[in-house]
Amino acid sequence: MSDPRSDEALMLAYRDGDAAAFDLLYERWRGRLYRYLLHQVGAAAIADEIYQDIWMRVIGARGHYEVTARFSTWLFRIARNRLVDHWRRLGREIVDTAADFEATDPEDEPVNVLVTASAAPEENPERRAERAQLATQLIAAIEALPTLQRDAFLMAEEGGMTLEEIAAATGTGRETVKSRLRYALVKLRSQLGHWR
């Protein structure tokens, strides 16, 4: 049976000495956080190192943790800061190709474009192979996105974060996040359009 407490309540319980609360948080977020990192750095060894460092920072911050945002926002802010440190060490510069674009259409909200890549057991081998090929191309398309667009896209998809939460985690405006997501979706649709 899963624990009904919110992530924030679990982190507060962990702060107050409940080690099992940390285990639950870790279980809830390990897959999404790891996939986010792996898509960002493209190498399992580097993703593993950053992943472990993020959880160590969560552990280290427990004594002074206060709820100022959703736990996911706080966690992904730590992750993003750690990624920025990694990119700086490599001498990579983060460039926002959509910096001057501001979304003006209030109806133009991001749309989920990820599909489940695993096939149902009853599907035929041809359909399974097709889905595996789609998954491979989707991962390649995500990894080809410019860094800031990929960052926003993965926070939305893997982290389940809202525009406001992504803005808080990245220290940017909501409209900037919205435009990054829009550009990411346009590029992904363009690269994966033949799968429709």
N, C-alpha and C positions, 0 to 999 in steps of 0.2 A: 504494500500500500504506500502510495506516495504521500509525502508530507504536504499538508495544505497551506503551510506558511509561505508568505511571499519571500522573494529573494532578500529583500531588505530586512525582513524579520529574522531570517536565517543568519544574515551577516551580523545583526545586532546580538543574536544569541551566541554566535561564535565569539564576538567581541567580549561577551560576558562569561566565556569559559566553556561553552557547549561545543566540544570538538566534533560531535556528530553532525552539527549544523553545517560545518565546513564541508564535510563529506557529501552532504546533500547538494550544496551549492556547486561543488566540483562536478558532481555527477550531472547536474542540470546543464552546466555550461561548457564542459570539457570538449564535446564534439564540435559545437558551433564555434568556439574560440579557436580551436586547433585548425579547423577548416579555413577560417578567416585568415589566420597566420600563414598557412600553407599556400593559399592563393596569393597572398601578398609577397612572399619571398620565393616561392617556387622550389624550395629545397627542404626536404624533410629534416635534415640535420639542423639547419638554421631555425626552422619553425619549432623544432623540439627545444632548442636552447632558449629561444625567446618565450615560448610557452611556459617553460619551467620558471623563468625569471618573473613572468607576470604573476604566476601563482605565489611565488616567494614574496613578491611585493604586496599581494593581497594579504598574505599571512603577516607580513611586517606592519601593515597598516591597520590591522584589526584593533589594536589598543586605542586608536583615536578615530575609528570609523564613526561617522554620523551620517544619517540619511539626508543628503542634500539633493539627490537625484535618484532615479531608478538604479538598482544595482547594475543592470546591463550597461547603462550609460557610464557609470563609474568604471566598470571592468574594461569596457572597450576604450575608454579614455586612457587607462593605463596601457592597454595593448597598443594603441596608436602611438602614444608617446615613446614606447619602447621600440616600435617600428621606425619612427623618425630617427631615434638614436642610431639604430642599425643602418639606415640609409645614409645618415651623415658620416658614419665611420667608413662607409664604402665610397664616400665622395659623390653620392647621387644627389641631385637637386630635384626637389619636388616642384613640378610646374603645373599650374592650373590652366588647362587649355580653355576652360569655360569661365575664366575669372570675370570677364566683362559682360557675360550673359546673365540677365536676371529674368526669371520666369514671371510672366504677367498674366497668364491664364489660370484663374483659380481652380478651374476644372481639371487642369493638367497635372494630376497627381501621379506619382510613380506606380507602375503596375508590376506585379510579380511576374517574372519571366522564367524563373527556374522551374524545371520539370523534374519529377522523380525519375531517376535513371534506372532504377532496378525494375526488372520485369516481373510480372506475376508468374508464378510457377506454371500456370496452365497455358501461358503464351508459347507459341511455336518458336523454334530456334531462329528462324529468319527475323521475327519481331524482336527477339532478345538481342540479336546482333545489331539490328537497326538502332535500338535504344542505347546499346553500349557505344555505338559510333556517335550518336547524338551527345551522349555524356562527355565523350572525349573532346568533341568539337566545342561543346559549351564551356568546358574547363579551359581550353585553349583560348576561346574568345574572351573569357573573363580575365585571364592572365595577360592578354594583349591590351586591355584597357589602360589608359593613362592612370598613374598611381592614385591620384585624388579621386577620380571617378570610380576606380576599383574599390578604393577604401569606403566610399559612401555606399556603393552598391552592396558590398559584402556586409557592412554594418546593418543595412536594411534587411538583406536576405538571411544572413547567418545569425545576426544578433536580434532580428525582429524589432529593430529600433525604428521609432518614428523620425520624421524630419527634424523635429525639435530636439530629440535625444541625440541624433547624429550631430546636429549643430553644436550642442553642448559638449559632446565628446571630442569634437574636432576644433572647437573654438572658432567656428565660422557662423555666418548668418544662415537662417533657414532657407532663404531664397538661393543662396549660393549652393547649399546642399541639394536643393530641389533641381537646380540647373545641372549639377554634376550627375545626379541620378538620371535626369532627362537625357543628357549626352551619352551616358553609359548605356541606357536602354536603346537609344537610336543605333549605337554602334553594334550592340548585341543583336538587335533585330536584323540589321543589315547583314551581319556575318552568318546569322542562323536562319535567314528568311526562307531558304529553300526547304526547311523542315516543316513549314506550315502545311 
